[in-house]
Amino acid sequence: MTERIVVVGGGTGGTVLANRLADDLRPELERGEVEVRMVTDNPDHVYKPTFLYVPFGKKQVHEATRPVSDLLDRRVTIQIDEVVGVDTDGKSLSLADGGAVGYDHLVLATGANLVPEEVPGLKEGGHHFYGPEGAERLRDALADFTEGHLVLSVIGVPHMCPAAPVEFVLMADAWFRERGLRDQVDITYTYPIQRAHGIQTIADWASEEFEKRDIGLETFFNAETVDPDEQVLETMEGTELDYDLLVAIPPHGGSDLVTEAGLGEDGWVDVDRNTLEATAAEDVYAIGDVADVPTSKAGSVAHYEAGTVADRIASRVRGQVPTATYDGKTVCFIESGMDEATFVEFAYGDTPVVREPSKPLHWAKLGYNESYWLTARGLL
Ligand SMILES: Cc1cc2nc3c(=O)[nH]c(=O)nc-3n(C[C@H](O)[C@H](O)[C@H](O)COP(=O)(O)OP(=O)(O)OC[C@H]3O[C@@H](n4cnc5c(N)ncnc54)[C@H](O)[C@@H]3O)c2cc1C
């Protein structure tokens, strides 16, 4: 009987995983002993890091997408549909079109969702760059913004790419300086916890950079409502902050599928942090943003996790004991302006060292972004 491996989600984690499985299980796939199927609700693969550059006119949103079919190994079966239910006892998925898909091994790679509606007034009063429409609207708003108070407020953790909001304000600082407008623009960055970033060394580095560049920092700042008419943010802590342009990282949520299937709280899948196997069901894994592991919600994490899960599933298919584990490896280039960047790498429990920002690291980030399409296909 053909063993069915089903990957839900055609983003970074799902695509890297499906291609790795196609490679690792080539003989079994060719003999028809195994099927690798991707079910994804978007025919396009979206490379979200591109959106950071859109507000500054450095990238266009169309550069962030490619058809997922162009990125997948031809041995992977693609099914464009939304998964609306997971039955882990019956090992079956229900689909929005009314059909069902059975599995022997299931990997959830459904990412994270933006839920701005959790904060009254946010949709009307705030901009963001975490999706294509938001990034384009923000580009237009920034182009018209020549004076006033720009506030970047991160609303809630966890959120995708913890460094991206820091990058945004450092880039905005450089961008306004280049235009000779910085004296007329105040910039404030707010973060919900007691420091500027979840990781102490990155938070220390960011705080120093903010101070050098006259960027205000507010910590323990949890926006509760936005008043779009008065242009005021009100916080759970009882404070208020006026803005002229609000860039907010909206609250994030996992997938309803996960909670309804009893796989985890708030839509994030409860997994063993090393094997990425779901704690509540057999033969179910989660990778990428939807997996609840103690590291960043980042593409690099999804990528390394995909390698581990591909190895583990290939071992299981071959009747071997899986030994591959994920150690929390995360790598991250962090833009520190318009032409310099730094870089950090760490695993679970590590304290990353923030490298001296440099132009070559900025070029490395841009170079990686271009070569991403090869990485997703498993060619790098
Ligand atoms: C502005 C920005 C900048 C970033 N910069 C970086 C960076 O520099 N470095 C870095 O490492 N990371 C960065 N990230 C984070 C990175 O993009 C994500 O962590 C990464 O995309 C996670 O991959 P994923 O596969 O888990 O989810 P995604 O890539 O979001 O893919 C999820 C997929 O699942 C599909 N899907 C969802 N629900 C269903 C369903 N019910 N049925 C079927 N399909 C479904 C979606 O359509 C999508 O194809 C950034 C993110 C943003 C927003």
The ligand as a Tripos MOL2 file, in Angstrom:
@<TRIPOS>MOLECULE
LIG
   53    58     1     0     0
SMALL
NO_CHARGES

@<TRIPOS>ATOM
      1 C1          7.7550   41.6080    7.0070 C.3       1 LIG1
      2 C2          8.3480   40.2750    7.3560 C.ar      1 LIG1
      3 C3          9.7170   40.1240    7.3030 C.ar      1 LIG1
      4 C4         10.2920   38.8910    7.6220 C.ar      1 LIG1
      5 N1         11.6480   38.7630    7.5500 N.ar      1 LIG1
      6 C5         12.2150   37.5790    7.8310 C.ar      1 LIG1
      7 C6         13.6310   37.4200    7.7240 C.ar      1 LIG1
      8 O1         14.3700   38.3530    7.3770 O.2       1 LIG1
      9 N2         14.1470   36.2150    8.0410 N.ar      1 LIG1
     10 C7         13.3650   35.1510    8.4210 C.ar      1 LIG1
     11 O2         13.9100   34.0690    8.7050 O.2       1 LIG1
     12 N3         12.0250   35.2760    8.5350 N.ar      1 LIG1
     13 C8         11.4270   36.4500    8.2410 C.ar      1 LIG1
     14 N4         10.0680   36.5860    8.3250 N.ar      1 LIG1
     15 C9          9.2510   35.4780    8.8390 C.3       1 LIG1
     16 C10         8.9600   34.4150    7.7870 C.3       1 LIG1
     17 O3          8.3810   34.9860    6.6350 O.3       1 LIG1
     18 C11         8.0230   33.3600    8.3730 C.3       1 LIG1
     19 O4          8.5230   32.9440    9.6150 O.3       1 LIG1
     20 C12         7.9120   32.1630    7.4380 C.3       1 LIG1
     21 O5          7.2110   32.5370    6.2640 O.3       1 LIG1
     22 C13         7.2100   31.0020    8.1230 C.3       1 LIG1
     23 O6          7.0460   29.9480    7.2230 O.3       1 LIG1
     24 P1          5.7910   28.9610    7.3610 P.3       1 LIG1
     25 O7          5.9720   27.9220    6.3190 O.co2     1 LIG1
     26 O8          5.6100   28.5640    8.7520 O.co2     1 LIG1
     27 O9          4.5160   29.8670    7.0290 O.3       1 LIG1
     28 P2          4.1410   30.6680    5.7150 P.3       1 LIG1
     29 O10         5.3380   30.9540    4.8900 O.co2     1 LIG1
     30 O11         3.2970   31.7960    6.1600 O.co2     1 LIG1
     31 O12         3.2390   29.6390    4.8920 O.3       1 LIG1
     32 C14         2.0030   29.1840    5.3670 C.3       1 LIG1
     33 C15         1.2610   28.5210    4.2030 C.3       1 LIG1
     34 O13         0.1350   27.7990    4.6620 O.3       1 LIG1
     35 C16        -0.9760   28.0650    3.8260 C.3       1 LIG1
     36 N5         -2.1730   27.8050    4.6470 N.ar      1 LIG1
     37 C17        -2.5370   28.4220    5.7950 C.ar      1 LIG1
     38 N6         -3.6640   27.8700    6.2890 N.ar      1 LIG1
     39 C18        -4.0210   26.8760    5.4200 C.ar      1 LIG1
     40 C19        -5.1090   25.9480    5.3790 C.ar      1 LIG1
     41 N7         -6.0340   25.9270    6.3420 N.pl3     1 LIG1
     42 N8         -5.1780   25.0690    4.3570 N.ar      1 LIG1
     43 C20        -4.2220   25.0640    3.3850 C.ar      1 LIG1
     44 N9         -3.1800   25.9250    3.3680 N.ar      1 LIG1
     45 C21        -3.0800   26.8130    4.3810 C.ar      1 LIG1
     46 C22        -0.7500   29.5340    3.4230 C.3       1 LIG1
     47 O14        -1.4750   29.8950    2.2720 O.3       1 LIG1
     48 C23         0.7560   29.5210    3.1790 C.3       1 LIG1
     49 O15         1.0420   29.0210    1.8900 O.3       1 LIG1
     50 C24         9.4540   37.8000    7.9990 C.ar      1 LIG1
     51 C25         8.0700   37.9660    8.0470 C.ar      1 LIG1
     52 C26         7.5110   39.1820    7.7240 C.ar      1 LIG1
     53 C27         6.0170   39.3440    7.7710 C.3       1 LIG1
@<TRIPOS>BOND
     1     1     2 1
     2     2     3 ar
     3     2    52 ar
     4     3     4 ar
     5     4     5 ar
     6     4    50 ar
     7     5     6 ar
     8     6     7 ar
     9     6    13 1
    10     7     8 2
    11     7     9 ar
    12     9    10 ar
    13    10    11 2
    14    10    12 ar
    15    12    13 ar
    16    13    14 ar
    17    14    15 1
    18    14    50 ar
    19    15    16 1
    20    16    17 1
    21    16    18 1
    22    18    19 1
    23    18    20 1
    24    20    21 1
    25    20    22 1
    26    22    23 1
    27    23    24 1
    28    24    25 2
    29    24    26 1
    30    24    27 1
    31    27    28 1
    32    28    29 2
    33    28    30 1
    34    28    31 1
    35    31    32 1
    36    32    33 1
    37    33    34 1
    38    33    48 1
    39    34    35 1
    40    35    36 1
    41    35    46 1
    42    36    37 ar
    43    36    45 ar
    44    37    38 ar
    45    38    39 ar
    46    39    40 ar
    47    39    45 ar
    48    40    41 1
    49    40    42 ar
    50    42    43 ar
    51    43    44 ar
    52    44    45 ar
    53    46    47 1
    54    46    48 1
    55    48    49 1
    56    50    51 ar
    57    51    52 ar
    58    52    53 1
@<TRIPOS>SUBSTRUCTURE
     1 LIG1         1 GROUP 0 **** ****
